[in-house]
């Protein structure tokens, strides 16, 4: 069980290339290259800087070639739902839009007029969010009807980068399951649903599982990145949350749920079969695909997005707060009972001012400074965690004793403690680099170095230091 795997992990705020060295059932991670992921606003909408991101991916591969003699695999994971359209000649037809682009405002309601909400959920089991690929695709059909007839392939973001790297068209299953036109029961795209919306599904590529070898890097990549030999690209949990959940260090027999904590917070259970019924529809929960055939039954809510936006607003005013400084200020801030409805803050803007306005509208005490605002955001997240956890237990008829928090947010000790306090459950934090670990170890599964998801998690437990948080008397009821 040895190998060097390069995990290319692109999140909504930044990306990085992580070298994962697997040696005697232990994994070591080293960050080789990091870069910002900054969307671009144009008169026509909000876009990802896709070609710049691909340039940075290549720089990450170049860094990997310098770091080790041989790379045994490369894989890309990204955020969900967004995609690019490829024409007959293999060119990108449009620069992919950002999921926060305003073009999908009101589109869900238009779609429901043609296909009822309950029928969409019955076919897809997916949480209803305006950002979902289904509504993005429908908005393209309505606004730019000339584009879809020219489309040869629709590729979700990690699939698009895999195509740039290998020339292979494929839809990796975990990322496809975020689209709301994938059926997790039939394990196929919902072509009938698209047909009812007047969309020809001929541009959908073949579905493949995580941990599948796509082929070697194209020669121009090998030359550009100074690789000494052909290097294979694998699918991984190409949806970053699928990779993160694979690396949850849960032990056999534990009654656990996970929180993948970052720009978004994704809170859920790992099931063997989708949970699609009236109760999960009414609660607006989602069934996404995980590693080794697992189902990620979860709720997707805004995570650290609101605090990220507050930091940007404060920076415009000349106050450059680090996350460390904000946590210190929040820890010493006065305790308030104010709770925010985080879904009310999904669009970019002056969030500190919006928070003050929200508090006035809801007749709650408004936080005054950066420390108080940060604490209110964190305790609002913790309260949301509690509410979702209670619903998860009811929907799945399962008791939850332990919450595993993974991802970058697992470093936030104040939020971890608030989560333990408010939910009354034990919290185990780490690994922070769960996505990169899950990405690399899924490659190792594809290469035959790891045999199962249980074995993958055993490697994670052996490789990373975890921090427990025990519940205390709650400070935010």
N, C-alpha and C positions, 0 to 999 in steps of 0.2 A: 504494500500500500504506500507507494511513493509517486510523486509527480509534482510538476510545476504548472499551475493553471492561472491564466490571466482572467480576472473578473472585471469586465467593463460595466460599471454601475452608474447609470444616469438617472438622477432624481430631478424633481421639479425645480430645485434651486441650484444644484451643482452636480458635477460628474467627476468620476475618478477611475483610475486604473489601479487595481489591487493585485499584487502578486501573491498567490496562495501556494504555499509549499506544504505538501502533504508528506509526512514522514513518520512511519511507525504509528499510525492511527492518531497522530496529532497534526493540527493545522496551524501554520503561522501565516499571518497576513502582513504585507508591507505595502504602504501606499507609494506608488511610483509617480503618479501624475494626477493633479487635481485641476479642475477648471470650472468657471461659473457657467450656469445655464440661464441666460438672461433672454426673455422673450423680446420680440421686436414689434413695436406698434407702428403700423402703417395706416394710411387713409382707408384702406380696404379691410383692416382688421388686425388682430393680434396673432403673431406667428412665432413658431419656434425657429431659431437660427440653425436650421438643420444641417447645412453644409459646414458651418463652423463646428457644430458638434461632431460631425464625421471627421473633420480635420483633427479635432482633439482626441477622438478615438484612435486615429492613426498615430498620433503622438504618444498615446498610452501604449500602443503595441510596440512602437519604437523603444520606449523606455523598458518594456519587458524584454525585448531582444538584447538590450544592453545589460540587463540585470542578471540574466541566466543564460547558460549555453543553449538550452533547449526548452521551449514551451510545449507542454503536452496537450494544451487545449486553450481555446479562447471562447468566451461567451459574453453576450450583451444582454443586460436587463434594463428596462426603463419603467417610467410611470405608465399608467394604463390609458385606454380609450382612444388616444390620438393615432392618426394614420397618414400615410402618403398614398397618392395615386400614381401608378406607373402606366405610361402609354405603350402602344404596340412596339415602338422602337427601343423600349427599355429606359426612356427618360422620365424623370420626375415631372408630372404635369403641373402641379402646384406645390408651393412650399406648404408643408403641413401647418394647419392652424393650431393655436393653443386652446386647450379645453376651456379656458376662461374667456374666450372670444365671445362677443355678444351675439353672434349670429344664431345661437340656439335659444335665445330668449323667446319663450312662448311656443317653441316648436313641439314640446311634449304634448301640449294640448291639441295642436294640429294633428299630430299622429294619432292621438286617442280618438279623434273623430272618425278615423278610418279603421283603426284596429283598437278595440277596447283595452283598457289598462290591464284588466284581469287576464285577457287572452295573451297579452305580451308576457306577463309574469308566468303564466302557465307554461309557455314555451321556453322561457329563458331563465326564470328564477332569479332575475337580477334586480337589485335595488334601483329605483327610479331616480335618476339624476339628470339634469339638463345637459351635463357634459358628456353623457354616454355616446358611444360611436353611432348608435342608431339615429340619434337626433342630429348629429353632425352630418351624417350621410344624407338624411332627408333634407336638411337645409341646403346642401349642395344641389340636390335635385331641384329644389324650388328656386334657388337663386342663380345657379349656373347650370341649367339643364344640358348645355352642350358638352360638359366635362365628362359625365359618366359614360356616354357612348364611345368616348375616346379612350376609356380606361381599360387596360389589359389586366392589371392586378391591383387590388387593394392590399397594402402591407401595413400592419401596425408598426409602431415606431421601432421596436427591436428587430422585427422582421425586415423592415426597410434597411436598417444598418447591416443586418446579415446579408441582404441582397447586395449591398454595396461592397461587402467584404468577399463574398463567395460567388455572386451571380445566381444564387439559388432563390427561387420563389417558394415560400412556405409560410404557413400560419401556425406559429407555436400555440399550443392549446391553452396555456394559462393566460396569455395575453388576449387571445381570441375570446376567452370567457368574460372579459370585461366589457365587451362590445354592446351587449343586449341584442345581438342577433346570433347567439350561440346557445344551443340546447344542451345542458349538462346531463340530461337523462339519455338522450339519443347520441350524445357526443358528436354532434354535427352542427353545421350552420343552419339557421332557421330560414331556409330559402323561401318557404311558403309565406312567412311573415314579410319578408322583403317584397315578394311578389304582390301581396295585398297593398303595399305602399307604392306600387308602381316602379319598383327598383329591380332591374335585371341583375341576378346574382352571379352572372358568368365571370365576373372579375375576382371572385373569391378563390384564393389558392388552396392547395391541399393542406389539411390539418396534420400536424405532427406533434408528438409528445416531447416533453422536456427530456434532456439527456440523450438526444439523437445527434449523431455526427452529420453535419451538413456538407462537409467537404473541406478541402484545403483553401487557404487564402488565395485570392487571385494573384497572378504573378506581379501585377503592378503594385499591390500592397506589400508583398514579400520584398520586392526591390526597394520600395519607398521606405520601408521600416527596417531595412538591413537585417532581415531574418536569415539565418544560415541554412535553413531547410524548410520544406513545406510544413505548415502548421495547420492543424485541423480546427475548424470552428464548430462548436456544439450549440444546440439549443440548451437553454437552462430553464429555470423558472423565469421566463422572459419578462413576465410582470414582476416588478421588483418585490411586491408583497409576497408573491408565491415563493421567491427565493428566501425572503426573510422568515416566513412561517416555517419553511423546511428546516431552518437553523434554530428554531425554538428548542431550547435544551430541556424539554420535558422528559421526565422519566416514566417508564412503563408503570401503569397503575395510578398515576397522578390524575386528580380531577382538575383539569386546567383549562384556561382560555388564554388567548394571546392578545397583546396590543402591539401592533407595528406602529411605532411612534416616530413621526417625522412631520413633514408639511401637512400630511393627513394623518389621522389616527384611524387605524382599521382594527376593529375589536371583534373577535370571533372565536369560533370553535372549529376543530378539525373533525369532519364527519366522513363516513365511507360512502354515503349516498346523499344526493341533494334533498333538501327539505323545502318542498314547494307545496304550500297549502294556503288556505285563506288566512290563517293566522300570520304566517310569515309575509304574505302579501300586505296585510293590513299594517304590520309593523315595519314594512319597507326594508326587509333584510335581503341579503344577497347570497347567491350560491356561485362561487367562482372556483375554478379548478386549481388544484395544488400539485405537488410532486407525488409521484407514485400512485396516481389515481385518486388522491384525496380530494375532498370538497372543503373549500374554505367558506364556512357559513358565517357571515359577518355583517357588520354595519360600518359604513364608511362615513366619517364625520371630519369636519375641519380640525386639524391638529395644531401644529405650531405656526400655521399660516397667519393667523391673526397677529401673533407676536412678531413674526417676520415683517408684516406690513407696518406694524407700529414702529419697528426699528427703522424702516425706510422713511417713515414720516418724521421721526425724531432726527434722523440724519439730515433731512432737508432743512431742518431748523438749526442745524449746527451741533447737534448732540449725537456723537457716535458712541453708542453703548454697545459693549460686547455682551454676549449672552451670559458670561460669567458675572459681569457687573450687574446685569439685570436680575439674575438670580439672587445675588447678595442683597440688592435693594428690596426684592420681593420678600426675602426671608425676614428682613427687619421691618417691613411695612406693617402698618396697623391692620388688624384683622377686620375685614368687612364681610357682610353677609350677601353682598351683591353677586348675582349669578347672571351670566350672559347667555342668550340663545345664540350659540356659535354659528348656526346656519344663516343668521341674519347678516353676517359679515363676509360673504363669499366673494364679493367683487373688490378689485383694488381701489384704494383711495386713502383719505386721511382717517385712518381707523381710530386714533385717539379721540378725535372730535366726534366720530360716529358713536364711540362707546359712551361718551358723555351725553350725547343726544338720546341714545337708547335708554340710559339710566333715567333720564328725565321723563321719557315717554312711559317707562315701566314703573315710575315712582320708586326707584331704588337709589341708594346713596352712590354718588359718582366718585370714582377714584380721582385723586388730584395730580399725582405725579407718576413718573415712569415705574417706580417700585410698586405703587399701589395698583396701577393698571396691569402690570405683569402678574401680580398675585391674583387679581380678579380673573384674569384669563386662565391661569393654571387651576384655580379652584373651580372655575366653570367647567373646564375639561374633566376634572376629577368627578364632579357631580354627573356629568354626561356619561362617564365611564360606568358609574354605579347604576344609572338608569338602564343602560344597554345591557349590562351584566345580568340584572334582574330579569329582563325580557329574554335574554339568551337562555337562561335556566328554564323559563316557562316553555319557550318554543321547542327546545330540544329535550325537555324533561330530564335534565341533567344538573347535578349539583356541582358548583364550581368552588374549589377551595383555594386555588393558587392562580394568580395572574402573572404570566410571563410577559414582561415588557422588553421588546427588542427594537433595534434601530437606533438612530442618533438620539432620539428623545430619551432612551434609557439612561443616558448620562445625566439627565436632569433630576438630581436627587430630591429637590423640593417637590417636583411634580410626582415622583415615585412615592414619596412619603404621603403626600396628599391623597394619592390614589389608594394607598393602603388604609389611610384613616377613614376616608369617605365610604369606601366599599366594604370595609371590615374584613378584607381578605389579605392574605399574605401576598406580597409582591416580590418577584424575583426579577432583577434587572440585568439585562445583558444576554447575548453580546451586542454591543453597539454596532458592530460590523456584521450584523446578521445577514444582510442582503448579499454582501460580498462572499461571506462564508457559504451561504446556501447556493449562490451562483457557482462557486468553484467546486463544491462537493457534489453538486448535480452533474457537473462535467465529469467528475471522477466516477460517478455512477455510470455515465455513458461509456466511459473508458474501461469499466469493469473493475476499478479499484475499490469501489464501495458497492455492496450488494443490495442494500435496502435503506428505506427511510429511517428505520430504527438504528441501523448501523451509522448512518449519517449523523443522527442526533447524538449518538454515543461519542463520536469524534468531537462534536461541538462541546459537550460537557467536559471532555478531557482537555480541551484546548483553551478554554476561556474562563476567566475569573468572573463569577457571578456575585451580585450583591443583593441580599434579602432585605426587605422592609416589612416590619411587623406593624399591624394597625394599632394606633393609639386612639385616645378620645378624639372624635372628629371635630375639626374647626370649621367645617362648612356643611351644614345639614340641608 
